[in-house]
Amino acid sequence: MSRSAPVVPTVLLVLALAACSAGVHGTPGGPGVRDPYFPKAGNGGYDVTHYDLKLAYDTDEGHRPHLAGTATLTARATKDLSAFDLDFKGLDVEDVTVEGERARWNRAGQELTVRPRDDLDEDETFRVTVRYSGTPQTITDPDGSEEGWLRTTDGALALGEPTGSMAWFPGNHHPSDKASYDIAVSVPKGLQAVSNGELRGETSSKGSTTFSWHTAEPMASYVATVAVGHYDISRSTLGRNRLPVYVAVDPTEAKAGRKVLAKIPEIMEWEEYNFGPYPFSSTGAIVDRPQDAGYALETQNRPVFPGAPDTETLVHELAHQWYGDSVTPKTWRDMWLNEGFATYAEWLWDEDHGGDTARQTFDALYDHGEEDNPDLWAFPPAKPSSAAHISDTPVYMRGAMVLQKIRQTVGDDTFYDIIQGWAATHRHGNADTDDFTAYVEKKVPDKDFGPIWKDWLYGKGKPEHR
């Protein structure tokens, strides 16, 4: 165990902490928010409002990545606190301060427990600063995919869904706690660093270049990203409001990606028409080499793609900016609200662009028997069977099928009112499945949605379909 004080036996440490807490008014914050699938994710007792991350990336003589960081979190205590936890895995902690005063700290697994010199009062705003360095880790998900800090051919790529962000900065790493961000990344001269939001500055000094990015709108930490490497950069604006579009493409993918990435303005216009006003202050994409990441991810403002995406994937990840990034799930059980909506966006795009209608896509999926497509009916979309299955087929496809059933029940005009109103009502917030079902029922009180919720959203196996 590493901390700022000399190492002492665990029993003595517990006794010392108990003695120190005698007579104080605060209690420790929880080491998790009891997420149904990731119970250790997030922390109780405070709400982060802003992250200020200063990162320096380089490689050592063995070409291993090295990251030095200073993370300053501005947060509000939600109860009287004598201590609080941060999610942080790997990397060596060098120093922790709270409101400029050195704080005691200790680590156990992914928990960095901080005990400030003075207790924090409920509703008090405070700043905690953590200095750290070392070789950041790649984390393997329960489903076997990799996230956290990924080494790429010419640099690094940080991806966070569901818990990978704790590999490169300390924080409250659960989607229920969103914040604004400033991320400044220093890299060796000749490399570039791309992140979320808008590029506020690019300065060079002593063989390195610092790229400073700002995200004003609330962002869940799992959609924060940093991409370091060589990129072809294009900048443009979109629409009457001149929305900034920032696209970074690995040079090896530039030719393959040029045609589909040129569709970003068209896709954005189509999605605004269908889903309502775009919720963020910039858009774009990051395209790395296929071998550098095994999946696309809806990182806020500019999704990440492993190689040049096809049109449907681009539609999907940009749709997440409304459904997932702006309207963010309260827990990881509610992933269908992200993936079902983004998958249905693909169906709608095909319908509007000469392909199958959403009804035809639905019917084609349904007409395959349980033996032909067992994965589709393995579990209901609103209740994945475990953390290893939150990104499985039912969450995507059956989630989209739920939306098609709603559309068939209410008709097109009301359906589009529902999906646009849902995005507007929970803009920059969090919502769960109960919020969604209640919203639909309130929006259309004369319809009975009970069978859809029972059979399609929560039902086991293949429902009957009329």
Long-range contacts (C-beta under 8 A, 24 or more apart in sequence): 1-106, 1-107, 1-108, 2-92, 2-93, 2-107, 3-93, 3-104, 3-105, 3-106, 3-107, 4-95, 4-96, 4-102, 4-104, 4-105, 5-104, 13-106, 17-115, 20-115, 21-82, 24-82, 24-119, 25-80, 25-119, 26-79, 26-80, 26-81, 26-82, 26-83, 26-119, 26-120, 26-121, 27-79, 27-80, 27-81, 27-82, 28-81, 28-82, 28-83, 28-84, 28-85, 28-113, 29-79, 29-81, 29-83, 29-84, 29-85, 30-85, 31-85, 31-111, 31-113, 33-174, 33-176, 35-174, 35-331, 35-332, 35-333, 36-331, 36-332, 36-333, 37-162, 37-331, 37-332, 37-333, 37-384, 37-386, 37-387, 37-390, 38-162, 38-163, 38-174, 38-332, 38-387, 40-87, 40-109, 40-110, 40-111, 41-87, 41-162, 41-163, 41-173, 41-174, 41-332, 42-87, 42-172, 42-173, 42-174, 42-176, 42-177, 43-84, 43-85, 43-86, 43-87, 43-172, 43-174, 44-78, 45-77, 45-78, 45-79, 45-81, 45-84, 46-75, 46-76, 46-77, 46-78, 46-81, 46-84, 46-120, 46-172, 47-75, 47-76, 47-78, 47-172, 47-177, 48-73, 48-74, 48-75, 48-171, 48-172, 48-177, 48-179, 49-74, 49-75, 49-76, 49-125, 49-179, 49-180, 50-74, 50-179, 50-180, 50-181, 50-182, 51-169, 51-171, 51-179, 51-180, 51-181, 51-182, 51-183, 51-221, 52-181, 52-182, 53-169, 53-181, 53-182, 53-183, 53-184, 54-184, 55-168, 55-169, 55-183, 55-184, 55-185, 55-186, 55-226, 56-185, 56-186, 56-208, 57-155, 57-156, 57-185, 57-186, 57-187, 57-188, 57-193, 57-228, 58-187, 58-188, 64-135, 65-135, 65-136, 65-149, 65-151, 65-156, 66-133, 66-134, 66-135, 67-91, 67-133, 67-134, 67-135, 67-136, 67-149, 67-168, 68-132, 68-133, 69-130, 69-131, 69-132, 69-133, 69-168, 69-169, 70-129, 70-130, 70-131, 70-132, 71-129, 71-130, 71-132, 71-169, 71-170, 71-171, 72-127, 72-128, 72-129, 73-127, 73-128, 73-129, 73-130, 73-170, 73-171, 73-172, 74-125, 74-126, 74-127, 75-125, 75-126, 75-127, 75-128, 75-172, 76-123, 76-124, 76-125, 76-126, 77-120, 77-121, 77-122, 77-123, 77-124, 77-125, 77-126, 78-122, 78-123, 79-122, 80-119, 80-120, 80-121, 80-122, 81-116, 81-119, 81-120, 82-115, 82-119, 83-113, 83-114, 83-115, 83-116, 84-113, 84-114, 84-120, 84-128, 85-111, 85-112, 85-113, 85-114, 86-111, 86-112, 86-114, 86-128, 86-130, 86-170, 86-171, 86-172, 87-111, 87-112, 87-163, 87-166, 87-170, 87-171, 87-172, 87-173, 87-174, 88-112, 88-130, 88-132, 88-166, 88-169, 88-170, 88-171, 89-137, 89-139, 89-148, 89-166, 89-167, 90-134, 90-135, 90-136, 90-137, 90-167, 91-132, 91-133, 91-134, 91-135, 91-136, 91-137, 91-167, 91-168, 92-132, 92-133, 92-134, 93-130, 93-131, 93-132, 94-131, 94-132, 94-133, 95-129, 95-130, 95-131, 96-128, 96-129, 96-130, 96-131, 97-128, 97-129, 98-126, 98-127, 98-128, 98-129, 99-126, 99-127, 100-127, 103-128, 110-163, 110-166, 112-170, 130-170, 132-170, 136-167, 136-168, 137-167, 138-167, 139-163, 139-164, 139-166, 139-167, 141-388, 142-386, 142-387, 142-388, 143-387, 143-388, 143-389, 143-390, 143-391, 143-392, 144-388, 145-294, 145-295, 145-391, 146-294, 150-292, 150-293, 152-228, 152-229, 152-288, 152-289, 152-292, 152-293, 153-229, 153-289, 153-291, 153-292, 154-191, 154-229, 154-230, 154-250, 155-187, 155-191, 155-227, 155-228, 155-229, 155-230, 156-226, 156-227, 156-228, 156-229, 157-225, 157-226, 157-227, 157-228, 157-229, 157-288, 157-292, 157-293, 157-304, 158-224, 158-225, 158-226, 158-227, 159-225, 159-293, 159-297, 159-299, 159-304, 160-221, 160-222, 160-223, 160-224, 160-225, 161-222, 161-223, 161-297, 162-222, 162-332, 162-387, 162-390, 163-222, 164-222, 165-221, 165-222, 165-224, 168-226, 169-221, 171-221, 172-221, 173-221, 173-222, 174-221, 175-220, 175-222, 175-328, 175-329, 175-330, 175-331, 175-332, 175-430, 176-328, 176-330, 176-331, 176-430, 177-220, 177-221, 178-218, 178-219, 178-220, 178-328, 178-428, 178-429, 178-430, 179-218, 179-219, 179-221, 180-215, 180-216, 180-217, 180-218, 180-219, 181-213, 181-214, 181-215, 181-219, 181-224, 182-212, 182-213, 182-214, 182-215, 183-212, 183-213, 183-214, 183-215, 183-224, 183-226, 184-210, 184-211, 184-212, 184-213, 185-210, 185-211, 185-213, 185-226, 185-228, 186-210, 187-211, 187-228, 190-230, 191-228, 191-229, 191-230, 192-228, 192-229, 192-230, 192-231, 192-233, 192-248, 193-226, 193-227, 193-228, 194-225, 194-226, 194-227, 194-231, 194-246, 194-248, 194-286, 194-302, 195-224, 195-225, 195-226, 195-227, 196-223, 196-224, 196-225, 196-299, 196-300, 196-301, 196-302, 197-281, 197-282, 197-300, 197-301, 198-244, 198-246, 198-281, 198-282, 199-246, 215-300, 215-301, 216-281, 217-279, 217-280, 217-281, 217-300, 217-326, 217-428, 218-428, 218-429, 219-300, 219-325, 220-300, 220-325, 220-328, 223-297, 223-298, 223-299, 223-300, 223-324, 223-325, 224-299, 224-300, 225-286, 225-297, 225-299, 225-304, 227-286, 227-288, 227-304, 229-288, 231-286, 238-264, 238-265, 238-268, 238-283, 239-265, 239-268, 239-269, 243-268, 243-278, 243-281, 243-282, 243-283, 244-281, 244-282, 244-283, 244-284, 245-282, 245-283, 245-284, 246-282, 246-283, 246-284, 246-301, 246-302, 247-284, 247-285, 247-286, 247-287, 247-302, 248-284, 248-285, 248-286, 248-287, 248-302, 249-285, 249-286, 249-287, 249-308, 250-287, 250-288, 250-289, 250-292, 252-289, 253-287, 253-288, 253-289, 253-307, 253-308, 256-307, 256-308, 257-287, 257-305, 257-307, 257-308, 257-309, 260-308, 260-309, 260-310, 260-311, 260-314, 261-285, 261-287, 261-308, 261-309, 261-314, 263-311, 263-314, 264-314, 264-318, 267-311, 267-314, 267-315, 267-318, 267-349, 268-318, 270-349, 270-352, 271-315, 271-318, 271-319, 271-322, 271-345, 274-345, 274-348, 274-416, 274-419, 274-420, 275-319, 275-322, 275-323, 275-345, 275-419, 275-420, 275-423, 276-322, 276-420, 276-423, 276-424, 277-424, 278-321, 278-322, 279-321, 279-322, 279-325, 279-326, 279-423, 279-427, 279-428, 280-321, 280-325, 280-326, 283-318, 283-321, 285-309, 285-314, 285-317, 298-324, 298-325, 298-338, 298-342, 300-325, 311-349, 312-346, 312-349, 312-350, 315-345, 315-346, 315-349, 316-342, 316-343, 316-345, 316-346, 317-342, 319-345, 319-346, 322-423, 323-423, 326-423, 326-426, 326-427, 326-428, 327-422, 327-423, 327-426, 327-427, 327-429, 327-430, 327-431, 328-429, 328-430, 328-431, 329-430, 329-431, 329-432, 330-430, 330-431, 330-432, 330-435, 331-432, 332-387, 332-390, 333-382, 333-383, 333-384, 333-390, 333-432, 333-433, 334-382, 334-431, 334-432, 334-433, 335-384, 335-390, 335-391, 335-395, 336-381, 336-382, 336-394, 336-395, 336-396, 336-398, 336-399, 336-402, 336-433, 337-399, 337-431, 337-432, 337-433, 337-436, 339-391, 339-395, 339-396, 339-399, 340-381, 340-395, 340-396, 340-398, 340-399, 340-400, 340-402, 340-403, 341-399, 341-400, 341-403, 341-419, 342-396, 343-396, 343-397, 343-399, 343-400, 344-399, 344-400, 344-403, 344-404, 347-400, 347-404, 358-404, 358-407, 359-404, 359-408, 362-400, 362-401, 362-404, 365-397, 365-401, 366-401, 366-462, 366-465, 370-461, 370-462, 377-461, 377-462, 379-460, 380-456, 380-457, 380-458, 380-459, 380-460, 381-456, 381-457, 382-433, 382-457, 382-458, 383-458, 398-456, 401-456, 402-452, 402-456, 402-457, 405-452, 405-456, 406-440, 406-449, 406-452, 409-444, 409-447, 409-449, 409-452, 410-444, 410-447, 414-443, 414-444, 417-443, 418-443, 418-444, 433-457
